[in-house]
Amino acid sequence: MATPMTLGFCGLGLMGSAMVQRLLASGHQVKVWNRTPDKAKPLTEKGAVWCDTPAQAAQGVDGVLMCLMNAESVESVVFGPQGIAQSSDLQWLVDHASIAPQITRQLAARLRETCQADWLDAPVSGGVAGVQAGSLAVMVGGAPTHLAAVRQAVSAYAGRVTHMGESGAGQATKLCNQIIVASTVAAIAEAVSFAERNHIDTTQLAAALTGGWADSKPFQVFVPRMLKAQSPSIGALSTMLKDVDTIMQTAQETQAALPVTSSVQQWLRTAQAMGLGQAELSAMISVLQPERQAEFLASGQAL
């Protein structure tokens, strides 16, 4: 077991709560803050210490981790009147949110100027199941000064931690991940619809292609969920759209051509316009099969 650390953690959604549970189980002391305090109760019952403000969570700790929804939330929690940056002894801050690389670089520079702490952008891939299994892939950008300490902390829920370069590099790597995932899920939706129209036994599709070049983790996960809507949700369609919007904005800034991702962006926008933003990502197939829209919303996949 790693040497116990004292850590701050801000953001107790599905991912954040699961991360804190793994940190506690690994023997770390964790001070937690969340915008809605009720979400902290199951964690404080397991030993986490509640803090009234992000600044309190960042005081007297080895480092702070955040798992928040978007750039606006991140900026508010760090630089607000009672934010993390108010801590007098902050050494490093890990941001697990998925936000634009350029925004990350700006926030990192601002934190360095404000309190001389290091900002490490560390988006993740693997979902809640990956947290619970301790198998998340974590992509890190930023100065390597505190990388050993960060590895020690996030190894509670990560199977792989890869330093990708300077500030923003972790975010850019996560966007590469999302390009592949979003495009793959769109291709799976097309394949499932094609299979149904050609009278294939679709219940055998995932098994039939196992081990071939078309096989992948998304293929095995999403084929059954597209054939029959399932609960609980493994990720909202709107969350992927947010990431794809960030991808396309970053591509424009860096003059990167992304013709496939551009098409997927419009597909996701169409699904959202159909009212499926809060349904699971597998609901993308409803753009091809509009008659199934109600099925995905009624199945409990709406978050």
C-alpha positions in Angstrom: 0.0 0.0 0.0 1.2 3.5 -0.8 2.3 5.9 2.0 -0.9 7.5 3.3 -1.4 11.1 2.1 -3.7 13.9 3.2 -5.6 15.1 0.1 -8.3 17.6 -0.8 -11.0 16.6 -3.2 -13.6 18.9 -4.9 -16.5 17.6 -7.0 -18.5 14.6 -5.8 -20.5 13.5 -8.8 -20.5 9.9 -9.9 -16.9 9.8 -10.9 -15.6 12.0 -8.0 -17.4 10.1 -5.3 -16.1 6.8 -6.7 -12.6 8.3 -6.7 -12.8 9.4 -3.1 -14.0 6.0 -2.1 -10.9 4.4 -3.7 -8.6 7.0 -2.0 -10.1 6.2 1.4 -9.8 2.5 0.8 -6.2 3.0 0.0 -5.6 4.6 3.4 -5.4 8.2 2.4 -7.1 11.0 4.5 -9.4 13.0 2.3 -11.0 16.4 2.9 -14.0 16.8 0.6 -16.1 19.7 -0.8 -19.1 19.7 -3.1 -21.5 22.3 -4.2 -24.4 20.2 -2.8 -23.3 18.9 0.6 -25.7 15.9 0.7 -23.5 14.0 -1.8 -20.7 14.0 0.8 -22.6 12.1 3.4 -21.8 8.5 2.2 -18.2 9.5 2.1 -18.0 11.2 5.5 -19.5 8.0 6.9 -16.5 6.2 5.5 -14.0 8.7 7.0 -13.8 11.6 4.6 -13.7 15.1 6.3 -16.3 17.6 5.1 -15.1 21.1 4.3 -17.4 24.1 3.9 -15.4 25.7 1.1 -12.8 24.6 -1.5 -10.2 26.7 0.3 -10.7 24.6 3.5 -10.3 21.4 1.4 -7.0 22.8 0.1 -5.5 23.8 3.5 -3.0 21.5 5.2 -2.9 18.8 2.4 -0.3 17.2 0.2 -2.3 18.2 -2.8 -5.8 18.7 -4.2 -7.8 16.8 -6.8 -10.9 18.0 -8.7 -13.5 16.2 -10.7 -15.8 18.9 -12.0 -18.1 19.2 -15.0 -16.7 22.1 -17.1 -14.3 25.0 -17.4 -16.7 27.4 -15.7 -17.0 25.2 -12.6 -13.3 24.6 -12.5 -12.5 28.3 -12.6 -15.1 29.1 -10.0 -13.9 26.4 -7.6 -10.2 27.4 -7.9 -10.4 31.2 -8.2 -13.7 32.1 -6.5 -13.8 34.1 -3.3 -13.4 30.9 -1.2 -11.6 29.0 -3.9 -8.7 26.6 -3.8 -6.2 29.3 -4.8 -6.8 31.0 -1.4 -4.9 28.2 0.3 -1.6 29.4 1.7 0.3 26.2 1.3 -1.0 24.6 -1.9 1.7 22.6 -3.8 -0.2 21.0 -6.6 -3.6 20.7 -8.1 -4.9 17.9 -10.3 -7.8 18.7 -12.6 -9.7 15.6 -13.9 -12.2 17.6 -15.9 -12.2 17.5 -19.7 -11.8 21.1 -20.9 -10.0 22.9 -23.7 -6.2 22.8 -23.7 -5.9 26.5 -24.2 -8.2 27.2 -21.2 -6.1 24.8 -19.2 -2.9 26.6 -20.0 -4.4 29.9 -19.0 -5.7 28.6 -15.7 -2.4 26.9 -14.9 -0.5 30.2 -15.5 -3.0 32.0 -13.3 -2.6 29.5 -10.5 1.2 29.8 -10.7 1.0 33.6 -10.5 -1.6 33.5 -7.7 0.0 31.0 -5.3 3.0 29.4 -7.0 1.3 26.0 -7.2 1.5 23.5 -10.1 -1.6 22.7 -12.1 -1.7 19.3 -13.7 -4.4 18.6 -16.2 -5.3 14.9 -15.8 -8.5 13.9 -17.7 -9.4 10.3 -17.5 -10.9 7.5 -19.6 -12.7 4.4 -18.3 -15.8 5.7 -16.6 -17.1 4.9 -13.2 -16.4 1.2 -13.8 -12.8 2.0 -14.4 -12.6 4.0 -11.1 -14.1 1.1 -9.2 -11.7 -1.4 -10.8 -8.7 0.9 -10.3 -8.1 0.7 -14.0 -8.6 4.3 -15.3 -6.3 5.7 -17.9 -5.0 9.1 -16.8 -3.4 11.5 -19.2 -1.3 14.2 -17.5 0.0 17.5 -18.7 2.0 20.0 -16.8 5.3 20.4 -15.0 6.7 17.0 -13.7 7.9 18.5 -10.4 5.1 16.8 -8.3 4.4 14.0 -10.7 5.6 11.3 -8.3 3.2 12.5 -5.6 0.3 12.8 -8.1 1.0 9.2 -9.3 0.9 8.0 -5.6 -2.5 9.6 -5.1 -4.3 8.7 -8.4 -2.9 5.1 -8.4 -5.8 4.5 -6.0 -8.1 4.5 -9.0 -5.8 4.5 -12.1 -4.2 1.6 -13.8 -2.1 3.8 -16.0 -0.8 7.4 -15.5 1.0 8.8 -18.5 2.8 12.2 -18.6 2.1 13.6 -22.0 4.0 16.9 -21.9 3.5 20.5 -20.8 0.3 22.1 -19.6 -2.6 21.3 -21.8 -1.1 18.1 -23.2 -3.3 15.9 -21.0 -6.4 17.6 -22.2 -5.3 17.3 -25.9 -4.7 13.6 -25.3 -8.2 13.2 -23.9 -9.6 14.9 -26.9 -7.8 12.3 -29.1 -9.5 9.7 -27.0 -12.9 11.3 -27.5 -12.4 11.6 -31.3 -11.9 7.8 -31.4 -14.7 7.0 -29.0 -17.3 9.3 -30.6 -16.5 8.2 -34.1 -16.5 4.5 -33.1 -19.9 4.7 -31.3 -21.3 6.4 -34.4 -20.0 3.6 -36.6 -21.4 1.0 -34.3 -24.8 2.6 -34.5 -24.6 2.5 -38.3 -23.5 -1.2 -38.2 -26.3 -2.2 -35.9 -29.0 -0.4 -38.0 -27.5 -2.0 -41.2 -27.5 -5.4 -39.6 -31.2 -5.1 -38.6 -32.2 -4.0 -42.1 -30.4 -7.0 -43.6 -32.1 -9.5 -41.3 -29.0 -10.5 -39.4 -29.4 -12.1 -35.9 -28.1 -9.0 -34.2 -27.9 -10.7 -30.8 -25.0 -12.6 -32.3 -23.3 -9.6 -33.8 -20.9 -8.8 -30.9 -19.9 -12.5 -30.6 -19.5 -12.9 -34.4 -17.0 -10.1 -34.7 -15.1 -10.8 -31.5 -11.3 -11.0 -32.1 -11.6 -9.4 -35.6 -10.4 -6.0 -36.7 -13.9 -4.5 -35.9 -13.7 -5.6 -32.3 -13.1 -3.1 -29.5 -14.2 -2.4 -26.0 -16.8 0.2 -27.2 -18.1 -2.4 -29.7 -18.7 -5.0 -27.0 -20.3 -2.5 -24.7 -22.5 -0.5 -27.1 -23.9 -3.2 -29.4 -26.1 -4.8 -26.7 -27.0 -1.3 -25.3 -28.1 -0.2 -28.8 -30.1 -3.4 -29.4 -32.0 -2.9 -26.1 -31.8 0.2 -24.0 -30.4 -0.6 -20.6 -29.9 0.9 -17.1 -28.0 2.4 -15.5 -26.6 5.0 -17.8 -22.8 4.8 -18.5 -22.6 8.4 -19.8 -24.8 11.1 -21.1 -24.9 11.9 -24.8 -24.7 15.6 -23.9 -21.3 15.1 -22.2 -19.9 13.6 -25.3 -21.3 16.5 -27.4 -19.6 18.9 -25.0 -16.3 17.2 -25.6 -16.8 17.0 -29.4 -17.6 20.7 -29.4 -14.3 21.3 -27.6 -12.5 19.1 -30.1 -13.9 21.1 -33.1 -13.1 24.4 -31.4 -9.5 23.3 -30.7 -9.2 21.9 -34.3 -10.1 25.3 -35.7 -7.6 27.0 -33.5 -4.8 24.6 -34.5 -5.9 24.1 -38.2 -6.5 20.4 -37.8 -8.8 18.8 -40.3 -11.4 16.5 -38.7 -14.0 15.6 -41.4 -15.3 12.5 -39.6 -15.5 14.2 -36.2 -17.3 17.1 -37.8 -20.0 14.7 -39.1 -20.3 13.0 -35.7 -20.8 16.5 -34.1 -23.8 17.1 -36.3 -25.2 13.7 -35.5 -24.9 14.4 -31.7 -26.5 17.8 -32.2 -29.4 16.1 -34.0 -29.8 13.7 -31.2 -29.8 16.5 -28.6 -32.4 18.4 -30.6 -34.6 15.2 -30.5 -34.5 15.5 -26.7 -31.9 12.8 -26.1 -29.2 15.0 -24.6 -29.5 13.4 -21.1 -30.0 9.9 -22.5 -27.1 7.6 -22.7 -24.6 7.8 -25.6 -26.0 4.6 -27.1 -29.2 6.7 -27.9 -27.3 8.0 -31.0 -28.9 5.1 -32.8 -32.2 6.9 -32.4 -31.2 9.3 -35.1 -31.2 6.4 -37.5 -34.3 4.8 -35.8 -36.4 7.7 -34.5 -39.2 5.3 -33.4 -36.9 4.2 -30.6 -36.5 7.6 -29.0 -39.1 6.9 -26.3 -37.4 3.6 -25.5 -34.2 5.2 -24.6 -35.8 7.9 -22.5 -38.1 5.5 -20.7 -35.5 2.9 -19.9 -34.0 4.8 -17.1 -31.0 6.0 -19.1 -32.0 9.6 -18.7 -29.6 10.9 -16.0 
